[in-house]
């Protein structure tokens, strides 16, 4: 995965709020932390930026299972790249026991990924998660094939996966897209789109969002079914009025 936070076709934030690095994010020129300790510092800063409940660095280091799962995954993934198989799987198993989060050692995770709460999160072997992705509890990145090939989703930079969202198959969730809580996504999602429902439906396109300060107002997600029922009710009322006038 590259360090660019947004697709070239995705809209930019368009304003400077003084609270993030919008200009750099859109340009894809964020400085890349290298080395173990700069990466750890980057991880802690990510938690500070995306969780207002964080109170101290010590609390982040000791009380965030999502962070622990990502750190253990980096060890397991490195061993997996060295063609080892049992040991990284065992590390993944220990991480699941400690955190409630299961990440296959073969999965690829980008930078500044934050798994909030995390209980029940499952990320499959061929899944790819980009930079600045926000994942809530119960999210599943699952496969739909028994073949030893690419069978899990690709989550592009800056996407948000709501609680208990399920994304299945070798599909792509575009940069800056938002998957509503409880949605089941089986088709690719465009960049900066909003998806809700079972199966997931795109209910908003080209939504403007900042990848470093994600929009967390899930209660404002549109209800496609309710909107359609309202349209049908309005149409029925109109037809009744027209029939009444003819009588």
Order of alpha helices (4+ residues) and beta strands (2+ residues): alpha-alpha-alpha-alpha-alpha-beta-beta-beta-beta-beta-beta-beta-beta-beta-beta-beta-beta-beta-beta-beta-alpha
